[in-house]
Amino acid sequence: MTPDEAVQAVAVRLSAIDWERHGDKAWSKAALLKEYFRRAARWAAAYECDTRVPFFDIALCVDPNVRAQQGVVDELLEKVKSSGWDIRQVVPFILHWAALSATPGFEYPPGLEDPFEPLIGMFERGGGFHTENGEVNLEYKSVRMAGWRNRAGDSPMTVFAAETLDEIDRAGSLAQFGYVMGPDGQPI
């Protein structure tokens, strides 16, 4: 797959997301977000990326010469414009990463994985997020951004199957509310 084809494939995937936020998957989304933080921290350390925030252009840090075509970025930004500022900031980073990861000759350094796959998976579980007061708000769960670089040494998330993520949500909902929440916020 060429870099342009990879960018287009990721753009299609992101275009298919329902950006409306529902709280019933907040707990699995928090787990996926923490995995993104872990991976982003490892890339930041490996390439000495100068960033204080966990949402950054990893591809720019790794190889500033590889970028997604601006027209594709602009087209996707137009499609997600109602999803909020935070999403519009991170979408270009994901597309630039798709271009880099498909560039001939690019190889993942040992121990590093695709940094954005957990974040895309989080979006695909239902909508986006917003940041406020140093936290990523996922409706009924928030994840602190402070210390995100310290997650580099965390154990990796190894199972991304929908059934496993659904079980995380069931357990989280039961623990927080005493019932399993449906997409409408009501018990199921």
N, C-alpha and C positions, 0 to 999 in steps of 0.2 A: 504494500500500500504506500502510495506517495504521501508526502506531507500534506499536500492540498486535499487528497482523498481522506486522510485521517482527520483533518480539520473539519471537512464537510460532514463526515460520519458523526463526529462529536457534536457538531452544530445541530444535526438532525435529532440526535439523542436529547440534547438540551431543549430543543424546540418542542419536543413531545411532552415535556414535564407540565403537570398541572401545578402552577405556582401558588395556588390558593393554599393557605396554611391550615392544617388540621392538627389538633393536638394529640390524637390517638396514637401517633407514632413518635412522640417526643423522646421516648427513652431509647429506642433503637437509633434515632437520629443523633442523639447525644453520644452514643457509643461510636457511631460512624464519624462524627465530628472529632472526637478524641483521637480516633485512628488517623484522621487527616492531620491533626496537630502533631502526632507522633512522627508521621512521615515527613511533614513539612519541616519539622525541627531537625530531622536527620539530613535532609537535603540542605537546609540552611547551614548546618555545621560542616557538612562535607565540602561545600563550595564557599564557605565564609560569606554568606549572603548578609548584607547589611540591612536588616529589617527588624523593627520592634514588634510588628504585628504578624499574626499567623497567616493572614490572607495576603499573599504577595506573588509577584510574577517570578516564579521559580525558573521558568525557561530563560528569562532575561538574565538571571544570575548565572545560569549554567552556560548559556551560549547566546549572547546578545545579537548575534547575526541571524538567528532563525526566528521568524515571526509568522504568524498566521496572516493571510491576506486581509487587509483592512476592510475590504468590501464584505467579506464573510462576517467579520467581527461586527461591523455596523449593522448588517442585516439581522444578526441574532440579537443585538442590543435593542433594536426596534421591536422585536417580538417579545422581549422580556421587560420592556420599559415600565409596565405596570407592577412588576414584581418587587420593586423597591431598590433603593440606592445600593444596599449591600450586594445584592445579586448582580446588578449592573457593573459593580466594581470587580467582582471575581470572575465573571464569565469570560472576559478577554484573557485572563491568566490561564484558564482552562484550555482555550483554543490555541494559545501560543504553545502550551505544553504539548498538545496533540501534534502540532507541527514539528516540534523538536523531537518528540519520541519516535516519529516516523522518518526522521531524517536519516538517509543512508550513512552508515558508519557510527551512528549514535548507539551507545550501549549503556545500560544501567550499570553503575558501579556496584560492586559486590555489597550486598546488604541493604540496598535501596530499592524501593518499589515505586510504582506509579503513585505520585503524591495525591493526585486529584480523583482517583477512582472512588475512594470512600466518600468524598464530598459530592460527587455526582450521584452515587448511590443514596446518599442522604437526601438530595433533592428529589430523586425518583420515588422516595417514600412519602412524598407529599409536601410540595412547596419549598419555600426558602426559609429565610431567617432574617432577623435584624439584630444589630448590635446596639447595646445601650449600657452605660455605666460599667464598661469593661467586661461585659458578658455577651455571649451569643444567646439570644432568646429563641427558644424552639417551642413556644407556647407554654406547656406545663412543666418544662424543664429548661434550665439555663446552664451554660457551661462557661466558666471563667476563662478569659483569654490570658490573664496574667500567668506567667510561668509556663506558657505553651512550649517553650524551648526545653524545659525540663522533662517533657514527655518523650524525648528522644530515646531514653532508656526503658520506657514502658514496654511491657510484653505486647507483641503485635496481636491484632485482632485476626483470628485465623479462619473464622467461618462467616461468610456473608450471605448464606442461603436465606431466602425469604422466611422459611419456617423458623429459623433461629432468631432472626430479627423480630418476627411476630411474637415469639416467646419472650424476648426481652421487653417488648411493649406490654404484653399481658402481665408479666411479673411487676413491671414498673407501675402500671396503672393500679394493680391490686395493692401494692405497697403504699402508694401515695393516696389513693382515693377509696380503697376497699372494694372496688369493683373493676371489671374490665370495661374500658371505655371504647365506644364505637366512634366512627368518623364524625358523627354529629355532636360528640361530647357527652352523649347519654350512655348509660350502662347497656351492655348487650347481654 
